[in-house]
């Protein structure tokens, strides 16, 4: 994390078996990064981790609390459909344009897996944007993630942060 930025992440709502956390210092204004981060329709243009999100596409693609997001994913991160693909349905649990915070959780049987992902932005003293992303996994299923998918998922988190940085700095 940048030495002159304060984290905008709230404390985790639960303890987890495995936690993924990445940061990126982006040389772009916070509003520009927020627009890129919350424009789900354009994710396929810049992120190779999320390639599609609309199982039943809604007319209004603006993220809001209570909406659901369908993501098709590639692990490791690539657009090559011959590698392992997965999908997940996520419920948006927090969306705030003022604090630049976005969070969702997976729609899983809670006895098996609980997860919560936050993506937040803050402005550094020098006017850059600090991007932070954290996902906490708990429950029995989290052990499977820890044992079998940890390195692949961490690579996806890093790649997503790098892709967001690249998109915002080149536009």
C-alpha positions in Angstrom: 0.0 0.0 0.0 1.2 3.5 -0.7 2.8 5.1 2.3 0.6 8.2 2.0 -2.7 6.5 1.7 -5.1 5.3 4.4 -7.1 2.2 3.8 -10.8 2.6 2.9 -11.6 -1.0 3.6 -14.1 -1.7 6.5 -13.1 -4.4 8.9 -14.0 -8.0 7.8 -17.5 -9.0 8.8 -16.3 -12.4 9.8 -13.2 -14.4 10.3 -12.1 -16.5 7.4 -10.2 -19.6 6.5 -8.5 -17.8 3.6 -8.2 -14.1 2.8 -7.1 -12.6 -0.6 -5.9 -9.0 -0.5 -4.3 -6.8 -3.2 -3.6 -3.1 -3.7 -2.7 -1.0 -6.6 -1.6 2.7 -6.8 -3.3 4.1 -9.9 -2.2 7.3 -11.5 -5.7 8.5 -12.3 -8.4 10.5 -10.5 -10.6 8.5 -8.1 -13.8 9.2 -10.1 -12.3 7.8 -13.3 -11.2 4.6 -11.5 -14.7 4.3 -9.8 -16.4 4.6 -13.2 -14.2 1.8 -14.6 -14.7 -0.4 -11.5 -18.5 -0.1 -11.5 -19.1 -0.3 -15.2 -19.8 -4.1 -15.3 -20.9 -3.9 -18.9 -17.3 -3.0 -20.0 -15.4 -5.5 -17.8 -14.7 -7.8 -20.7 -12.8 -4.9 -22.3 -10.1 -4.7 -19.6 -10.3 -7.6 -17.2 -9.3 -11.1 -18.3 -10.6 -12.6 -15.0 -14.2 -11.7 -15.5 -15.3 -12.3 -19.0 -19.1 -12.2 -18.8 -21.5 -11.3 -16.0 -25.1 -11.4 -17.3 -26.8 -14.8 -17.0 -30.2 -13.0 -17.3 -29.1 -9.6 -18.3 -30.9 -6.7 -16.7 -31.8 -3.6 -18.6 -30.0 -1.4 -16.0 -26.5 -2.7 -15.5 -25.6 -0.1 -12.8 -24.6 -2.0 -9.7 -26.9 -1.4 -6.7 -27.4 -3.1 -3.4 -29.6 -6.2 -3.7 -28.8 -6.9 -7.4 -27.1 -10.0 -8.5 -24.0 -10.4 -10.7 -23.3 -13.5 -12.7 -19.6 -13.9 -13.5 -17.9 -16.4 -15.8 -14.2 -16.7 -14.8 -11.0 -18.2 -16.0 -8.4 -19.6 -13.7 -5.6 -19.0 -14.3 -6.5 -15.6 -15.7 -6.7 -15.8 -19.5 -9.3 -15.4 -22.2 -8.4 -18.8 -23.6 -11.6 -20.9 -23.2 -9.6 -24.1 -23.3 -8.4 -23.5 -19.7 -10.4 -24.1 -16.6 -13.5 -21.9 -16.4 -15.9 -21.4 -13.6 -18.9 -19.2 -12.8 -20.4 -17.7 -9.7 -23.5 -15.7 -8.7 -22.8 -12.8 -6.4 -25.3 -10.6 -4.5 -24.2 -6.9 -4.2 -24.3 -6.1 -0.5 -22.8 -2.6 -0.6 -22.6 0.1 -3.2 -21.6 3.7 -2.3 -20.6 6.3 -4.8 -19.5 8.7 -2.0 -17.1 6.4 -0.1 -16.2 4.5 -3.3 -17.0 1.1 -1.8 -18.4 -1.9 -3.6 -19.0 -5.3 -2.0 -20.7 -8.6 -2.9 -21.1 -12.1 -1.5 -21.5 -15.4 -3.2 -24.8 -17.1 -3.3 -23.8 -20.4 -1.8 -25.3 -22.7 0.9 -24.1 -20.9 4.0 -23.3 -24.2 5.7 -20.7 -24.8 3.0 -19.2 -21.5 2.0 -19.4 -17.8 3.0 -17.5 -15.2 1.1 -17.4 -11.4 1.0 -15.5 -9.3 -1.5 -14.8 -5.6 -1.1 -13.3 -3.3 -3.7 -12.6 0.2 -2.5 -10.9 3.3 -3.6 -9.2 6.2 -1.7 -7.2 9.2 -2.8 -3.5 9.4 -1.9 -1.9 12.7 -0.8 -0.4 13.1 -4.2 -3.8 12.8 -6.0 -3.4 9.2 -7.2 -6.0 6.5 -6.4 -5.4 3.6 -4.1 -7.4 0.5 -5.2 -7.8 -2.2 -2.6 -9.6 -5.5 -3.0 -10.2 -8.1 -0.2 -12.1 -11.3 -0.3 -12.7 -13.4 2.8 -13.8 -17.1 2.5 -15.2 -19.0 5.5 -16.9 -22.4 6.0 -16.0 -25.9 5.0 -15.7 -25.0 1.3 -13.1 -22.4 2.1 -10.7 -25.2 2.9 -11.1 -26.5 -0.6 -10.3 -23.0 -1.9 -7.3 -22.8 0.4 -5.9 -26.2 -0.6 -6.7 -26.3 -4.3 -7.2 -22.8 -5.7 -5.2 -20.4 -3.5 -2.4 -19.7 -5.9 -4.7 -19.5 -8.9 -7.2 -17.1 -7.2 -4.3 -14.9 -5.9 -3.0 -14.7 -9.5 -6.5 -13.6 -10.6 -6.7 -10.9 -7.9 -3.3 -9.5 -8.9 -4.2 -9.7 -12.6 -7.5 -7.9 -12.0 -5.7 -5.1 -10.1 -3.1 -4.7 -12.8 -5.8 -4.6 -15.5 -7.8 -1.9 -13.7 -4.6 0.1 -13.3 -3.7 -0.3 -16.9 -7.2 0.7 -18.2 -7.4 3.8 -16.0 -3.9 5.0 -16.7 -4.1 4.6 -20.5 -7.5 6.3 -21.1 
